[in-house]
Amino acid sequence: MSMRVRVTAVGHLGGRSLRIAFSDGLVRELDFEGVLDGLLSSIDNDETFAAVTVEEVSGTVCWPGGIDLDPVVLHGDEVAASAIRPRVMREYRLQQTQ
């Protein structure tokens, strides 16, 4: 992806599902059922989840309370940070010097 993708529209499909349109023309339907825990637990109720909007400045989906998600991850081109195994700096430095 050469330029940063933005969310242009979002629609609540019911439950924990959204239809998201992106600036490059891609439209995805994403189901968040069962993954709204931790920092996202505040939007895991019908009323709040349905209040999703597009945040114009950052170009992503957002909910009341300042919850938003990275549009690049939603687009599907990048791995979510929570899926990446953290590495300590020492391990990183050892790998870089070999």
MARTIDO-362827 format. One record per atom (N, C-alpha, C, O): residue number from 1; residue in one letter; atom name; x negated, y negated, z. Coordinates in pm, 1 decimal. Example, Ala and Ser with C-alpha at 12.3 -4.5 7.8 and 13.67 -1.06 7.14 Angstrom:
REM MARTIDO-362827
    i  aa  at        xx        yy        zz
    1   A   N   -1319.0     569.0     780.0
    1   A  CA   -1230.0     450.0     780.0
    1   A   C   -1320.0     330.0     780.0
    1   A   O   -1423.6     331.9     846.5
    2   S   N   -1285.0     225.0     708.0
    2   S  CA   -1367.0     106.0     714.0
    2   S   C   -1290.0      -3.0     787.0
    2   S   O   -1340.9    -113.8     803.9
REM end
This chain:
REM MARTIDO-362827
    i  aa  at        xx        yy        zz
    1   M   N     -85.2     116.8       0.0
    1   M  CA       0.0       0.0       0.0
    1   M   C     -89.9    -123.3       0.0
    1   M   O    -172.2    -140.2      90.0
    2   S   N     -74.7    -208.0     -99.1
    2   S  CA    -164.0    -321.8    -114.3
    2   S   C    -124.7    -441.0     -27.8
    2   S   O    -212.1    -514.2      18.6
    3   M   N       3.8    -461.8      -5.2
    3   M  CA      45.1    -574.4      78.3
    3   M   C     130.7    -524.0     193.5
    3   M   O     188.2    -415.3     187.6
    4   R   N     137.8    -603.4     296.1
    4   R  CA     214.1    -563.2     414.5
    4   R   C     362.7    -559.3     381.5
    4   R   O     420.3    -658.6     336.9
    5   V   N     422.8    -445.7     403.5
    5   V  CA     565.1    -427.2     376.9
    5   V   C     646.9    -492.4     487.7
    5   V   O     604.0    -496.6     603.1
    6   R   N     763.8    -543.0     452.7
    6   R  CA     854.1    -606.6     548.4
    6   R   C     990.7    -541.0     538.7
    6   R   O    1027.9    -487.7     434.2
    7   V   N    1064.4    -545.3     647.5
    7   V  CA    1203.7    -500.6     647.0
    7   V   C    1288.0    -616.8     595.6
    7   V   O    1274.0    -729.9     642.2
    8   T   N    1375.8    -588.3     499.1
    8   T  CA    1461.8    -693.2     443.7
    8   T   C    1606.2    -680.0     489.8
    8   T   O    1680.5    -778.1     489.6
    9   A   N    1646.9    -558.4     529.6
    9   A  CA    1784.3    -537.3     577.1
    9   A   C    1787.6    -412.4     663.8
    9   A   O    1709.1    -319.4     645.2
   10   V   N    1880.4    -412.4     759.1
   10   V  CA    1899.3    -295.0     844.0
   10   V   C    2048.2    -277.7     869.9
   10   V   O    2121.1    -375.1     888.9
   11   G   N    2091.8    -153.6     870.3
   11   G  CA    2230.6    -122.5     901.3
   11   G   C    2238.7      -7.1     998.4
   11   G   O    2165.1      90.9     985.8
   12   H   N    2327.8     -18.3    1095.2
   12   H  CA    2349.8      88.7    1191.9
   12   H   C    2445.4     189.6    1130.0
   12   H   O    2555.0     152.9    1087.4
   13   L   N    2405.4     316.0    1124.5
   13   L  CA    2485.9     420.9    1061.6
   13   L   C    2568.3     499.9    1161.8
   13   L   O    2640.2     592.4    1124.0
   14   G   N    2558.5     464.1    1289.1
   14   G  CA    2625.3     539.9    1394.8
   14   G   C    2522.8     619.4    1472.8
   14   G   O    2415.6     651.7    1421.7
   15   G   N    2556.5     650.6    1596.8
   15   G  CA    2461.6     723.8    1681.1
   15   G   C    2331.7     647.6    1693.3
   15   G   O    2331.0     528.8    1725.5
   16   R   N    2221.7     716.2    1667.7
   16   R  CA    2088.7     654.4    1673.8
   16   R   C    2024.6     647.7    1535.4
   16   R   O    1902.3     654.7    1523.1
   17   S   N    2106.2     634.3    1432.2
   17   S  CA    2056.1     630.8    1294.5
   17   S   C    2066.4     491.2    1234.2
   17   S   O    2161.5     417.2    1259.2
   18   L   N    1964.9     457.4    1153.3
   18   L  CA    1959.7     329.0    1084.4
   18   L   C    1930.1     350.1     936.8
   18   L   O    1860.7     444.6     899.4
   19   R   N    1982.6     262.3     854.0
   19   R  CA    1941.0     251.8     713.6
   19   R   C    1857.9     124.8     704.8
   19   R   O    1905.6      15.7     736.0
   20   I   N    1732.3     140.2     661.7
   20   I  CA    1638.5      28.3     658.3
   20   I   C    1591.6       6.3     514.9
   20   I   O    1545.8      99.5     448.8
   21   A   N    1603.5    -118.4     466.9
   21   A  CA    1554.7    -156.3     334.2
   21   A   C    1425.2    -235.3     349.9
   21   A   O    1413.1    -320.2     438.2
   22   F   N    1328.8    -206.2     263.0
   22   F  CA    1196.8    -268.3     269.6
   22   F   C    1171.9    -358.4     148.9
   22   F   O    1238.6    -347.2      46.1
   23   S   N    1075.2    -447.2     163.9
   23   S  CA    1044.7    -546.3      60.6
   23   S   C     994.7    -485.6     -70.2
   23   S   O     997.7    -552.2    -173.7
   24   D   N     948.9    -361.3     -67.7
   24   D  CA     902.5    -296.8    -190.7
   24   D   C    1012.5    -216.0    -259.4
   24   D   O     986.6    -146.5    -357.6
   25   G   N    1135.8    -225.3    -207.6
   25   G  CA    1249.0    -156.0    -268.2
   25   G   C    1285.2     -23.5    -203.8
   25   G   O    1392.8      29.9    -230.7
   26   L   N    1198.5      31.3    -119.6
   26   L  CA    1228.1     157.7     -51.6
   26   L   C    1343.3     138.3      46.6
   26   L   O    1350.0      36.8     115.9
   27   V   N    1433.6     235.6      52.3
   27   V  CA    1540.2     238.6     152.6
   27   V   C    1529.2     372.5     223.3
   27   V   O    1528.6     477.4     158.9
   28   R   N    1520.6     369.2     356.0
   28   R  CA    1509.1     492.6     434.8
   28   R   C    1621.3     498.9     536.4
   28   R   O    1663.2     397.0     591.2
   29   E   N    1669.4     619.7     560.9
   29   E  CA    1762.0     645.1     670.9
   29   E   C    1683.4     720.1     776.8
   29   E   O    1632.3     829.3     752.2
   30   L   N    1674.2     660.3     894.9
   30   L  CA    1594.3     716.2    1003.1
   30   L   C    1682.6     746.1    1122.8
   30   L   O    1768.6     666.1    1159.5
   31   D   N    1660.5     862.5    1183.6
   31   D  CA    1735.1     904.6    1301.7
   31   D   C    1641.7     898.8    1422.4
   31   D   O    1539.7     967.6    1425.5
   32   F   N    1676.0     818.1    1520.0
   32   F  CA    1594.2     800.1    1639.1
   32   F   C    1643.8     883.1    1757.6
   32   F   O    1595.2     866.0    1869.4
   33   E   N    1738.3     971.3    1734.5
   33   E  CA    1794.0    1055.1    1841.6
   33   E   C    1682.2    1135.6    1907.3
   33   E   O    1605.1    1203.4    1839.3
   34   G   N    1674.1    1127.6    2039.8
   34   G  CA    1577.5    1206.5    2115.4
   34   G   C    1438.0    1147.7    2125.3
   34   G   O    1351.6    1206.7    2190.2
   35   V   N    1413.1    1033.0    2062.7
   35   V  CA    1278.9     973.9    2070.2
   35   V   C    1277.6     837.2    2138.6
   35   V   O    1173.4     771.8    2144.1
   36   L   N    1391.1     794.1    2189.9
   36   L  CA    1399.4     662.7    2254.2
   36   L   C    1376.4     676.3    2404.5
   36   L   O    1469.5     668.0    2484.6
   37   D   N    1250.5     697.3    2440.0
   37   D  CA    1216.4     708.0    2581.6
   37   D   C    1105.9     607.9    2612.9
   37   D   O    1062.6     533.6    2524.8
   38   G   N    1061.2     605.6    2734.5
   38   G  CA     955.9     512.2    2773.4
   38   G   C     998.4     368.4    2750.4
   38   G   O    1103.6     326.0    2798.1
   39   L   N     916.9     292.8    2677.2
   39   L  CA     947.0     152.0    2650.5
   39   L   C    1073.7     133.8    2567.9
   39   L   O    1135.6      27.5    2572.2
   40   L   N    1112.9     236.2    2493.1
   40   L  CA    1231.9     226.0    2408.0
   40   L   C    1359.8     271.2    2477.7
   40   L   O    1467.0     266.7    2417.3
   41   S   N    1351.2     314.3    2602.3
   41   S  CA    1469.5     365.9    2671.6
   41   S   C    1578.2     259.7    2689.9
   41   S   O    1695.6     293.4    2704.7
   42   S   N    1540.1     132.5    2689.1
   42   S  CA    1640.3      26.6    2707.5
   42   S   C    1735.3      13.2    2588.7
   42   S   O    1840.6     -49.1    2602.1
   43   I   N    1701.3      69.7    2473.3
   43   I  CA    1791.5      63.5    2357.7
   43   I   C    1862.3     196.2    2333.6
   43   I   O    1932.1     211.7    2233.4
   44   D   N    1845.0     292.5    2424.8
   44   D  CA    1907.3     424.2    2408.4
   44   D   C    2048.3     426.0    2467.4
   44   D   O    2080.7     510.2    2551.2
   45   N   N    2130.8     332.6    2422.7
   45   N  CA    2273.7     332.1    2455.0
   45   N   C    2345.4     275.4    2332.7
   45   N   O    2287.4     199.3    2255.3
   46   D   N    2470.8     313.0    2316.4
   46   D  CA    2543.6     280.2    2193.5
   46   D   C    2548.6     130.9    2163.7
   46   D   O    2520.1      89.3    2051.4
   47   E   N    2584.1      50.6    2262.2
   47   E  CA    2602.0     -93.0    2239.4
   47   E   C    2471.5    -161.5    2200.1
   47   E   O    2468.3    -238.1    2103.8
   48   T   N    2364.9    -134.8    2273.1
   48   T  CA    2237.5    -200.6    2244.7
   48   T   C    2177.2    -151.5    2114.0
   48   T   O    2127.7    -232.1    2035.2
   49   F   N    2180.2     -20.8    2089.5
   49   F  CA    2121.2      30.4    1965.5
   49   F   C    2192.6     -27.4    1843.5
   49   F   O    2128.5     -58.0    1743.0
   50   A   N    2324.0     -42.3    1851.7
   50   A  CA    2402.0     -96.5    1739.5
   50   A   C    2376.2    -245.2    1716.9
   50   A   O    2413.7    -298.3    1612.3
   51   A   N    2313.2    -313.7    1812.4
   51   A  CA    2285.7    -457.2    1800.4
   51   A   C    2156.2    -486.0    1724.0
   51   A   O    2103.1    -596.7    1733.1
   52   V   N    2105.8    -390.5    1650.6
   52   V  CA    1981.6    -404.8    1574.3
   52   V   C    1994.9    -514.2    1468.2
   52   V   O    2099.3    -528.2    1404.5
   53   T   N    1887.9    -590.9    1450.6
   53   T  CA    1883.7    -696.1    1348.8
   53   T   C    1745.7    -695.9    1283.1
   53   T   O    1656.1    -622.6    1324.9
   54   V   N    1730.0    -778.0    1180.6
   54   V  CA    1598.6    -799.0    1119.7
   54   V   C    1538.0    -923.8    1182.1
   54   V   O    1601.0   -1029.6    1183.8
   55   E   N    1416.8    -912.1    1232.9
   55   E  CA    1343.5   -1026.1    1288.8
   55   E   C    1272.0   -1093.5    1171.8
   55   E   O    1181.1   -1035.6    1112.3
   56   E   N    1312.6   -1213.9    1139.7
   56   E  CA    1264.0   -1282.1    1019.3
   56   E   C    1113.6   -1310.2    1019.8
   56   E   O    1048.6   -1297.5     916.0
   57   V   N    1058.0   -1347.9    1133.7
   57   V  CA     916.3   -1384.4    1138.6
   57   V   C     826.7   -1262.9    1116.0
   57   V   O     735.2   -1267.8    1033.7
   58   S   N     852.3   -1153.8    1188.5
   58   S  CA     767.3   -1035.2    1176.1
   58   S   C     812.3    -941.3    1065.4
   58   S   O     735.7    -854.4    1023.8
   59   G   N     934.6    -956.7    1017.0
   59   G  CA     983.6    -871.7     909.4
   59   G   C    1005.3    -728.6     951.4
   59   G   O     970.8    -636.0     878.0
   60   T   N    1061.9    -709.7    1068.3
   60   T  CA    1090.8    -574.2    1114.2
   60   T   C    1223.7    -569.9    1186.9
   60   T   O    1290.0    -672.2    1203.9
   61   V   N    1262.1    -450.5    1229.6
   61   V  CA    1386.0    -435.3    1304.8
   61   V   C    1360.4    -472.8    1450.1
   61   V   O    1251.5    -450.4    1502.9
   62   C   N    1462.6    -530.4    1514.4
   62   C  CA    1448.3    -566.5    1655.0
   62   C   C    1582.3    -552.6    1725.6
   62   C   O    1688.5    -551.6    1663.3
   63   W   N    1573.5    -542.0    1856.7
   63   W  CA    1690.6    -528.9    1942.6
   63   W   C    1683.3    -633.4    2052.7
   63   W   O    1577.1    -691.0    2076.9
   64   P   N    1794.9    -658.3    2119.4
   64   P  CA    1793.6    -749.5    2234.3
   64   P   C    1688.2    -705.4    2336.7
   64   P   O    1666.1    -586.0    2356.7
   65   G   N    1625.1    -800.8    2399.6
   65   G  CA    1522.1    -770.3    2498.1
   65   G   C    1382.3    -768.5    2439.0
   65   G   O    1286.0    -736.1    2508.4
   66   G   N    1370.2    -803.3    2311.2
   66   G  CA    1237.8    -811.7    2250.1
   66   G   C    1179.9    -680.8    2200.7
   66   G   O    1060.1    -673.5    2173.3
   67   I   N    1260.7    -577.9    2188.7
   67   I  CA    1211.7    -449.5    2138.0
   67   I   C    1206.6    -455.8    1985.8
   67   I   O    1305.7    -489.3    1921.0
   68   D   N    1088.9    -422.9    1928.6
   68   D  CA    1077.9    -413.4    1783.7
   68   D   C     982.2    -300.0    1747.6
   68   D   O     908.3    -249.8    1832.3
   69   L   N     985.1    -260.9    1620.4
   69   L  CA     902.7    -150.0    1573.6
   69   L   C     822.3    -193.9    1452.1
   69   L   O     869.2    -275.3    1372.5
   70   D   N     702.4    -140.8    1437.7
   70   D  CA     613.3    -176.3    1328.0
   70   D   C     674.7    -136.2    1194.0
   70   D   O     705.1     -18.6    1173.7
   71   P   N     693.6    -231.1    1102.4
   71   P  CA     755.5    -197.8     974.4
   71   P   C     672.6    -101.1     890.8
   71   P   O     728.8     -24.9     812.1
   72   V   N     540.8    -102.2     905.9
   72   V  CA     455.7     -11.1     829.2
   72   V   C     478.7     132.9     874.5
   72   V   O     482.9     224.2     792.0
   73   V   N     493.3     153.1    1004.5
   73   V  CA     521.6     287.4    1056.6
   73   V   C     660.8     331.7    1013.5
   73   V   O     678.8     446.8     973.6
   74   L   N     760.0     242.5    1020.7
   74   L  CA     895.3     276.1     976.4
   74   L   C     897.6     310.7     827.8
   74   L   O     973.0     398.4     785.7
   75   H   N     816.6     243.5     749.4
   75   H  CA     807.5     266.9     605.2
   75   H   C     754.6     407.4     577.4
   75   H   O     794.2     470.6     479.4
   76   G   N     665.3     456.2     663.5
   76   G  CA     615.3     592.6     650.0
   76   G   C     474.9     605.2     596.5
   76   G   O     429.8     716.3     569.0
   77   D   N     403.7     493.9     580.8
   77   D  CA     268.3     499.0     526.8
   77   D   C     160.7     518.9     632.6
   77   D   O      47.8     554.9     599.4
   78   E   N     193.2     496.4     757.1
   78   E  CA      95.4     505.4     864.7
   78   E   C     146.0     598.6     973.5
   78   E   O     266.6     617.9     989.1
   79   V   N      54.0     655.7    1047.6
   79   V  CA      87.5     740.0    1161.3
   79   V   C     113.2     650.2    1281.6
   79   V   O      37.9     555.9    1306.0
   80   A   N     218.3     678.6    1356.2
   80   A  CA     247.5     601.7    1476.8
   80   A   C     132.2     614.1    1575.6
   80   A   O      70.5     720.0    1586.4
   81   A   N     103.2     507.0    1647.1
   81   A  CA      -7.1     507.6    1743.3
   81   A   C      10.7     616.1    1848.5
   81   A   O     -88.1     672.4    1895.7
   82   S   N     133.9     646.2    1886.1
   82   S  CA     158.6     748.5    1987.5
   82   S   C     123.1     888.2    1938.2
   82   S   O     110.9     980.2    2019.0
   83   A   N     106.4     905.9    1807.6
   83   A  CA      73.2    1037.3    1752.8
   83   A   C     -77.1    1058.0    1739.2
   83   A   O    -121.7    1168.2    1707.2
   84   I   N    -154.8     954.3    1762.9
   84   I  CA    -299.7     962.1    1746.8
   84   I   C    -363.6     997.2    1880.1
   84   I   O    -333.6     935.4    1982.3
   85   R   N    -451.5    1096.3    1878.8
   85   R  CA    -521.7    1134.8    2000.6
   85   R   C    -621.3    1024.8    2037.5
   85   R   O    -708.6     991.0    1957.5
   86   P   N    -608.7     968.6    2158.4
   86   P  CA    -702.9     864.1    2198.1
   86   P   C    -845.3     919.3    2209.4
   86   P   O    -864.6    1033.6    2250.9
   87   R   N    -943.0     839.6    2173.1
   87   R  CA   -1083.3     878.6    2187.5
   87   R   C   -1152.1     777.4    2277.7
   87   R   O   -1130.3     656.8    2266.5
   88   V   N   -1233.5     827.7    2365.4
   88   V  CA   -1308.2     735.9    2451.4
   88   V   C   -1421.9     674.7    2370.6
   88   V   O   -1468.0     734.4    2273.3
   89   M   N   -1466.8     557.7    2409.7
   89   M  CA   -1570.5     487.1    2334.3
   89   M   C   -1698.7     568.9    2325.2
   89   M   O   -1766.6     566.1    2222.6
   90   R   N   -1731.9     640.5    2429.3
   90   R  CA   -1854.4     719.7    2428.7
   90   R   C   -1848.5     825.9    2318.9
   90   R   O   -1945.2     844.4    2245.0
   91   E   N   -1737.6     894.0    2308.4
   91   E  CA   -1720.0     995.1    2204.7
   91   E   C   -1731.8     930.6    2066.5
   91   E   O   -1795.0     986.4    1976.9
   92   Y   N   -1672.8     816.8    2050.1
   92   Y  CA   -1677.3     745.1    1923.0
   92   Y   C   -1821.6     709.0    1886.7
   92   Y   O   -1864.6     729.7    1773.3
   93   R   N   -1894.6     655.8    1982.2
   93   R  CA   -2033.2     616.1    1955.4
   93   R   C   -2118.9     736.6    1919.7
   93   R   O   -2203.8     727.0    1831.0
   94   L   N   -2098.9     849.0    1986.1
   94   L  CA   -2175.0     969.2    1953.8
   94   L   C   -2146.7    1014.1    1810.9
   94   L   O   -2239.0    1053.5    1739.5
   95   Q   N   -2023.9    1008.8    1769.0
   95   Q  CA   -1989.1    1050.4    1633.8
   95   Q   C   -2047.8     956.0    1530.4
   95   Q   O   -2087.0    1000.1    1422.4
   96   Q   N   -2054.6     828.7    1560.5
   96   Q  CA   -2104.7     730.4    1465.0
   96   Q   C   -2256.3     737.6    1447.0
   96   Q   O   -2307.6     695.2    1343.4
   97   T   N   -2328.9     790.3    1545.6
   97   T  CA   -2474.6     794.5    1537.3
   97   T   C   -2526.1     925.0    1479.1
   97   T   O   -2646.1     937.3    1454.2
   98   Q   N   -2441.4    1020.3    1457.4
   98   Q  CA   -2487.0    1150.0    1405.1
   98   Q   C   -2486.1    1153.5    1255.3
   98   Q   O   -2521.6    1255.3    1195.8
REM end
